[in-house]
């Protein structure tokens, strides 16, 4: 049409269509070299080298997305962006990213692949280092193992987040944009999760099934009495994303679990990496505070404690009648500290065999430091590092009459800091009873944790202190961590069995955190009224 003189017929068409102001744009031919370059770039023949796959997933309020980079043995790069058009948590998005990367590697004919992800959970679960409890993650692992059989060799490695920033940016753009177009990037949308593409599995039948059927499907048993009970019980439950939660009397929603899930939570809290082998009552309460609930919590907690050999061998045996607590008044947190030496223990690394313990009389917060020798210099280092630099200069220190506490160096230092020293009498050890009770608790927890393991007690000390600080204490009725910092710590059990507050964590948490800090004074006052200033007596484990 651009050269109508070539053919008479084309001249006729040009004259007849010219009145409509039609312009003609010729379709240019694709040069053979351009097509060859495209094929060479996008379909790289397998030369026996290793393909590198960088995968990352992102989940935000606008949606979820996946970013994948495939790098061939000859350094050609293929970039993929996939929007997940379904609700997915951050860990689920990370799993989806790995699956998308594996499928893409299959499509380009790779035989050897290494997958790089910045998710420690996904990398360690795929390797088998971390145990998988979540049912959906078990399905994801099954899919990954099935896809991996198509490769001669494959592996997965965790890399720092800083080395995965480009893929992370690609995943975030895919998550936030409904239509994403950029040269060199292949964009897709997954409408359903990878684990939902197969036939649905039968739901586990447990105590939550009747309540879940009633709330979701309005189904009730034909037994009138049982149906009436389910109706009454269902009023305290709510279903979110096919998961049932219970409305607690304290306010937050509690995730309802059963069977192996409940036993895992109890054992993780009782004897896990941050467990301190607490008693059944405190164990059940700590599981509640972590955000879990099931009907037989206390019975299961008691059974776990009874079956723990470490608890049975090293539990405290009380040979004297309970006495009234002797009050020692502390007007403000970290105003008054008690100090004591525990030991000697079996010699550990660096010849450490003693434990210097300090406890705040107001909040019951505990600091401890393993020592190789008991000297004034070590006591001064402990006071400066663990107390002054963290909580400020105290008003008063209470200790026994040991030379390491009343030597000239310690006295001079306390005078310079305007710190009052008080020493207990050998005839009245109750004056420092709070420290003695804490010492017994720490020693018992160490014995129970080390029983049959043979580890270094210094290595387990941090876990024991963490467990002590995140367990409700009888004296105050509060968790030490919450009483000091104004918020509750996230426990390992809440990661292995995702709790409600972990799953629904708001990104804009600043206002809620500020409100908690404003209300911390009220919680401290309640702890004061509950007897938080008592200094001695027996504290229930």
Secondary structure, DSSP 8 states (H G I E B T S, - for coil): ---GGG-HHHHHHHHHHGGGT----------HHHHHHHHHHHS----S--EEEEEEEEEETTEEEEEEEEE-TT--EEEEEEEE-S---HHHHHHHHHHHHHHHHHHTT-SEEEEEES-HHHHHHHHTSS----HHHHHHHHHHHHHHTTSSEEEEEE--GGGGHHHHHHHHHHHH-SS---TTEEEEEE-S-GGGSS-------STTHHHHHHHHH----S-HHHHHHHHHHHTTEEEETTEEEEE-TTSSEEEE--THHHHHHHHHHHHSTT-----HHHHHHHHHHTTEE-TTHHHHHHHHHHT-HHHHHH-----S------B----STTSEEEEEEEE-----GGG--EEEEEEETTT--EEEEEESS--HHHHHHHIIIIIIHHH---SEEEE-S-HHHHSHHHHHHHHHTT-EEEE--TT-GGGGHHHHHHHHHHHHHHHHHHTTT---HHHHHHHHHHHHHTSB-TTTSSBHHHHHHSS----HHHHHTT-HHHHT--S--HHHHHHHHHTHHHHHHHHIIIIITB-SS----
